[in-house]
Amino acid sequence: MKKNNMQHWFDFLDEIQNDPKLNVWHIALLIAIARLACKQNEKWVIRVSRRKLMAFSHITTITSYHKYFKQLQQFGYIKYIPDYHPDYRSTVEVLHKQKS
């Protein structure tokens, strides 16, 4: 992972830190997504699996996972593109503010 790609994630986390709508579980999911992005050497579009996101974010129930994942979509932080093929993973696009 290039250092400048990691800086994008630090900047993104700085952007979200003051959002009162987010709680620890939202942030845990976003950090799990960032971890997968770093492992995949990607910036904003990441292949994900529910199992990995739950493990990385320490969310143990599927109900809680879906609740907070859906809220991140509603809040405009991520765009989820499901893939129903068993051999392919779904995609998450992180929606970020462009700095002027």
KOLGU-916978 format. One record per residue (C-alpha): residue number from 1; residue in one letter; x, y, z. Coordinates in pm, 1 decimal, padded with zeros to 6 digits. Layout:
% residues N
@num->NUM&residuo->A&px->X&py->Y&pz->Z
...
//
This chain:
% residues 100
@num->1&residuo->M&px->00000.0&py->00000.0&pz->00000.0
@num->2&residuo->K&px->00142.3&py->00334.1&pz->-00099.3
@num->3&residuo->K&px->00176.9&py->00588.0&pz->00177.1
@num->4&residuo->N&px->-00027.8&py->00848.8&pz->-00013.1
@num->5&residuo->N&px->-00318.2&py->00601.5&pz->-00050.1
@num->6&residuo->M&px->-00319.7&py->00552.0&pz->00326.4
@num->7&residuo->Q&px->-00327.8&py->00928.6&pz->00368.4
@num->8&residuo->H&px->-00659.3&py->00933.8&pz->00178.7
@num->9&residuo->W&px->-00804.9&py->00710.7&pz->00449.7
@num->10&residuo->F&px->-00664.9&py->00924.2&pz->00732.1
@num->11&residuo->D&px->-00817.0&py->01231.4&pz->00565.3
@num->12&residuo->F&px->-01149.8&py->01049.6&pz->00528.7
@num->13&residuo->L&px->-01149.8&py->00948.3&pz->00895.5
@num->14&residuo->D&px->-01074.8&py->01310.3&pz->00988.9
@num->15&residuo->E&px->-01380.4&py->01415.9&pz->00784.0
@num->16&residuo->I&px->-01618.1&py->01179.8&pz->00965.7
@num->17&residuo->Q&px->-01499.3&py->01231.5&pz->01322.4
@num->18&residuo->N&px->-01736.7&py->01518.5&pz->01393.5
@num->19&residuo->D&px->-02051.9&py->01367.0&pz->01247.4
@num->20&residuo->P&px->-02295.5&py->01327.1&pz->01540.7
@num->21&residuo->K&px->-02498.9&py->01065.9&pz->01348.6
@num->22&residuo->L&px->-02211.5&py->00816.2&pz->01363.7
@num->23&residuo->N&px->-02152.3&py->00590.6&pz->01658.8
@num->24&residuo->V&px->-01874.3&py->00347.3&pz->01738.5
@num->25&residuo->W&px->-02025.9&py->00071.7&pz->01519.5
@num->26&residuo->H&px->-02049.6&py->00294.0&pz->01213.1
@num->27&residuo->I&px->-01688.5&py->00395.2&pz->01259.4
@num->28&residuo->A&px->-01583.5&py->00034.7&pz->01318.0
@num->29&residuo->L&px->-01741.5&py->-00062.4&pz->00985.0
@num->30&residuo->L&px->-01573.1&py->00226.5&pz->00804.6
@num->31&residuo->I&px->-01237.4&py->00127.4&pz->00952.1
@num->32&residuo->A&px->-01300.7&py->-00234.0&pz->00844.3
@num->33&residuo->I&px->-01370.1&py->-00108.3&pz->00491.0
@num->34&residuo->A&px->-01050.7&py->00099.7&pz->00503.5
@num->35&residuo->R&px->-00855.4&py->-00207.6&pz->00617.9
@num->36&residuo->L&px->-00985.7&py->-00409.9&pz->00323.8
@num->37&residuo->A&px->-00901.6&py->-00123.2&pz->00087.9
@num->38&residuo->C&px->-00544.7&py->-00117.5&pz->00215.6
@num->39&residuo->K&px->-00513.4&py->-00494.2&pz->00177.3
@num->40&residuo->Q&px->-00650.6&py->-00470.6&pz->-00177.7
@num->41&residuo->N&px->-00434.6&py->-00165.9&pz->-00257.5
@num->42&residuo->E&px->-00746.4&py->00027.2&pz->-00355.6
@num->43&residuo->K&px->-00866.3&py->00378.5&pz->-00278.7
@num->44&residuo->W&px->-01242.9&py->00408.4&pz->-00281.0
@num->45&residuo->V&px->-01393.9&py->00098.1&pz->-00446.4
@num->46&residuo->I&px->-01348.6&py->-00221.0&pz->-00247.8
@num->47&residuo->R&px->-01458.4&py->-00582.1&pz->-00286.1
@num->48&residuo->V&px->-01617.5&py->-00689.3&pz->00040.8
@num->49&residuo->S&px->-01772.2&py->-00985.3&pz->00215.1
@num->50&residuo->R&px->-02004.9&py->-00962.9&pz->00512.7
@num->51&residuo->R&px->-01797.3&py->-01218.9&pz->00699.5
@num->52&residuo->K&px->-01477.6&py->-01013.9&pz->00674.8
@num->53&residuo->L&px->-01645.3&py->-00683.2&pz->00755.0
@num->54&residuo->M&px->-01811.9&py->-00834.3&pz->01060.9
@num->55&residuo->A&px->-01485.1&py->-00987.5&pz->01179.2
@num->56&residuo->F&px->-01279.0&py->-00671.9&pz->01124.5
@num->57&residuo->S&px->-01539.6&py->-00446.5&pz->01288.5
@num->58&residuo->H&px->-01609.9&py->-00686.8&pz->01578.1
@num->59&residuo->I&px->-01982.0&py->-00682.1&pz->01506.4
@num->60&residuo->T&px->-02112.4&py->-01023.2&pz->01610.4
@num->61&residuo->T&px->-02476.3&py->-01024.2&pz->01503.0
@num->62&residuo->I&px->-02601.7&py->-01009.4&pz->01146.2
@num->63&residuo->T&px->-02891.7&py->-00787.3&pz->01254.0
@num->64&residuo->S&px->-02657.1&py->-00523.9&pz->01396.5
@num->65&residuo->Y&px->-02427.6&py->-00548.5&pz->01094.3
@num->66&residuo->H&px->-02717.1&py->-00485.7&pz->00853.3
@num->67&residuo->K&px->-02851.4&py->-00199.8&pz->01065.3
@num->68&residuo->Y&px->-02526.7&py->-00003.8&pz->01073.0
@num->69&residuo->F&px->-02425.7&py->-00093.6&pz->00717.0
@num->70&residuo->K&px->-02762.7&py->00027.8&pz->00587.7
@num->71&residuo->Q&px->-02734.6&py->00348.3&pz->00789.8
@num->72&residuo->L&px->-02392.8&py->00420.8&pz->00637.6
@num->73&residuo->Q&px->-02561.5&py->00398.4&pz->00298.0
@num->74&residuo->Q&px->-02848.0&py->00625.9&pz->00408.3
@num->75&residuo->F&px->-02603.9&py->00880.0&pz->00555.5
@num->76&residuo->G&px->-02422.1&py->00893.0&pz->00221.0
@num->77&residuo->Y&px->-02090.6&py->00744.0&pz->00331.6
@num->78&residuo->I&px->-02097.1&py->00431.6&pz->00115.6
@num->79&residuo->K&px->-02264.3&py->00295.4&pz->-00194.4
@num->80&residuo->Y&px->-02320.7&py->-00079.2&pz->-00182.9
@num->81&residuo->I&px->-02333.6&py->-00277.4&pz->-00506.6
@num->82&residuo->P&px->-02437.8&py->-00635.5&pz->-00430.1
@num->83&residuo->D&px->-02322.6&py->-00928.3&pz->-00640.4
@num->84&residuo->Y&px->-02538.0&py->-01234.0&pz->-00602.5
@num->85&residuo->H&px->-02298.5&py->-01466.8&pz->-00782.7
@num->86&residuo->P&px->-02144.5&py->-01706.5&pz->-00527.7
@num->87&residuo->D&px->-01794.1&py->-01673.9&pz->-00674.8
@num->88&residuo->Y&px->-01780.7&py->-01292.6&pz->-00668.8
@num->89&residuo->R&px->-01778.9&py->-01048.7&pz->-00382.3
@num->90&residuo->S&px->-01995.9&py->-00742.0&pz->-00359.5
@num->91&residuo->T&px->-01853.6&py->-00393.9&pz->-00398.7
@num->92&residuo->V&px->-01856.2&py->-00094.9&pz->-00166.9
@num->93&residuo->E&px->-01774.3&py->00248.6&pz->-00297.8
@num->94&residuo->V&px->-01675.4&py->00498.7&pz->-00031.9
@num->95&residuo->L&px->-01838.0&py->00832.0&pz->-00107.8
@num->96&residuo->H&px->-01610.9&py->01110.1&pz->00006.4
@num->97&residuo->K&px->-01609.1&py->01485.0&pz->-00013.8
@num->98&residuo->Q&px->-01368.5&py->01628.4&pz->-00266.2
@num->99&residuo->K&px->-01140.0&py->01890.8&pz->-00115.6
@num->100&residuo->S&px->-01127.9&py->02212.1&pz->-00314.8
//
